[in-house]
Amino acid sequence: LECDLAMNLVGQPLVRQQVMKGVREFLENRNPVKPLVMSFHGSTGTGKTYVSSMLIRYLFQGGLQSPYVHQFSPIVHFPHAERIQQYKESLKRWIQGNLTNCGRSAFLFEEMDKMHPGLIDVIIPFLGPSWVVYGTNYRKAIFIFVSNAGGEQINEMTLDLWRAHKDREEISLQDLEPAISKAVFENPQSGFWKSGIINNHLIDFVVPFLPLKRHHVKQCVVSELVQQGLEVRPGVVQEVADSIPYFPEEEKIFSSTGCKTVASRISFFF
């Protein structure tokens, strides 16, 4: 996993460091006092889904298809605000049932910024350090929350630090965490709004994904060409990278969509 992150995850030194620290400490501990809870934040195309699926692939045979890996999307699984009570009960039952089945399960909550506020708090009993919940010992589970919330703040702070000539390798979690917390936990539209998960400090690792620069996008283009079995032509790499929008308007430093649209754009240039 460490090698794969180093080779294939572009421009995210903080992510590599935080994810490896979290996973290593958790798996080396034979008797963890609580599940591993990580929250990934950043704007679109910066690698959040990529890293979560990579992590699952290395931990579970069959990766995301494993019977012990469970994915939730608010749009798919919890679409109607008026049914929130029903969703709470079924989510609690679902997690409880799966942890009874296998204590080493993983639960992946995508698009937390679109989750109905209050819904996620139903899983609080499974995240804390109590020993047995509803008759299930669940402390070896992994919970990953993925969210675009906080992305704007991360982008702004990265831009400010870039203007102050601070290299992205020098950006620390302390630089970004307060801004992420404010954006995510004080926003009434966020699934974490006024959440007990936050108030009870149940998230072990808040992982910020930084906006990507043009040379990172080029690395993504090269990787995608190789993956598609196409010839890596410098001209094509340049053209694809140039076709992507960048911000801010004047300097055009960071990709507005990260590497998200790279795969679909390649076909235009071949």
Long-range contacts (C-beta under 8 A, 24 or more apart in sequence): 1-54, 1-55, 1-58, 4-54, 4-58, 5-51, 5-54, 8-54, 8-223, 9-47, 9-50, 9-51, 9-54, 10-47, 10-212, 10-216, 10-219, 10-220, 10-259, 11-168, 11-210, 11-212, 11-213, 11-216, 11-219, 12-46, 12-47, 12-51, 12-209, 12-210, 13-168, 13-169, 14-171, 14-172, 14-173, 14-176, 14-207, 14-208, 14-210, 15-40, 15-47, 15-51, 15-207, 15-208, 15-209, 18-173, 18-205, 18-207, 19-51, 19-55, 19-205, 19-207, 21-205, 22-204, 22-205, 23-55, 23-59, 26-142, 31-139, 32-139, 32-140, 33-129, 33-139, 34-127, 34-128, 34-129, 34-139, 34-202, 34-204, 35-126, 35-127, 35-138, 35-139, 35-140, 35-141, 35-142, 35-143, 36-141, 36-142, 36-143, 36-204, 36-205, 37-127, 37-142, 37-143, 37-145, 37-197, 37-202, 37-203, 37-204, 37-205, 38-142, 38-143, 38-144, 38-145, 38-203, 38-204, 38-205, 38-207, 39-112, 39-144, 39-145, 39-146, 39-147, 39-184, 39-203, 39-205, 39-206, 39-207, 40-144, 40-145, 40-146, 40-147, 40-207, 40-209, 41-147, 41-148, 41-149, 41-150, 41-151, 41-154, 41-180, 41-184, 41-206, 41-207, 41-208, 41-209, 42-148, 42-150, 42-151, 42-154, 42-208, 42-209, 42-210, 42-211, 43-148, 43-151, 43-152, 43-154, 43-155, 43-209, 43-211, 43-258, 44-148, 44-151, 44-257, 44-258, 44-260, 45-212, 45-255, 45-257, 45-258, 45-259, 45-260, 45-261, 46-151, 46-209, 46-210, 46-211, 46-212, 46-258, 46-259, 47-209, 47-258, 47-259, 48-146, 48-147, 48-209, 49-110, 49-146, 51-209, 52-108, 52-144, 52-146, 55-144, 56-106, 56-108, 59-106, 59-142, 60-106, 67-102, 68-98, 68-101, 68-102, 68-104, 68-105, 68-106, 69-105, 69-106, 69-108, 70-94, 70-95, 70-98, 70-105, 70-106, 70-107, 70-108, 71-108, 71-110, 72-107, 72-108, 72-109, 72-110, 73-110, 73-111, 74-110, 74-111, 74-112, 74-114, 74-115, 74-116, 74-119, 74-191, 75-111, 75-114, 78-115, 78-116, 78-119, 81-116, 84-116, 84-118, 84-119, 87-116, 87-119, 88-119, 88-122, 89-122, 91-119, 91-122, 91-123, 92-122, 92-123, 95-123, 95-126, 96-126, 96-133, 96-134, 96-136, 99-126, 99-136, 99-138, 99-141, 100-135, 100-136, 103-136, 103-137, 103-138, 103-139, 103-140, 103-141, 104-140, 104-141, 105-141, 105-142, 106-141, 106-142, 106-143, 106-144, 107-141, 107-142, 107-143, 107-144, 108-144, 108-146, 109-143, 109-144, 109-145, 109-146, 109-191, 110-146, 111-146, 111-147, 111-148, 112-145, 112-146, 112-147, 112-149, 112-190, 112-191, 112-192, 113-147, 113-148, 113-149, 113-184, 113-189, 113-190, 113-191, 114-191, 115-190, 115-191, 116-191, 117-188, 117-189, 117-190, 117-191, 117-192, 117-193, 117-194, 117-195, 118-193, 118-195, 119-191, 120-191, 120-192, 120-195, 120-197, 121-195, 121-196, 121-197, 123-197, 124-196, 124-197, 124-200, 124-202, 127-197, 127-202, 128-200, 128-202, 145-192, 145-203, 147-184, 147-190, 147-191, 147-192, 149-183, 149-184, 149-187, 149-190, 149-192, 150-179, 150-180, 150-183, 150-184, 150-208, 151-209, 152-183, 153-179, 153-180, 153-182, 153-183, 154-179, 154-180, 154-208, 154-209, 154-210, 154-211, 155-211, 155-247, 155-254, 158-210, 158-211, 158-254, 159-211, 159-248, 159-253, 159-254, 162-253, 168-210, 171-210, 173-206, 173-208, 176-208, 177-206, 177-208, 180-206, 180-208, 181-206, 211-254, 211-255, 211-258, 212-254, 212-255, 212-258, 212-259, 213-253, 213-254, 213-255, 214-241, 214-246, 214-253, 214-255, 216-255, 216-259, 217-241, 217-244, 217-255, 217-258, 217-259, 217-262, 220-259, 220-262, 221-262, 221-266, 224-262, 224-263, 224-266, 225-266, 228-263, 228-266, 230-266, 230-270, 236-266, 236-269, 236-270, 239-269, 240-265, 240-266, 240-268, 240-269, 243-268, 243-269
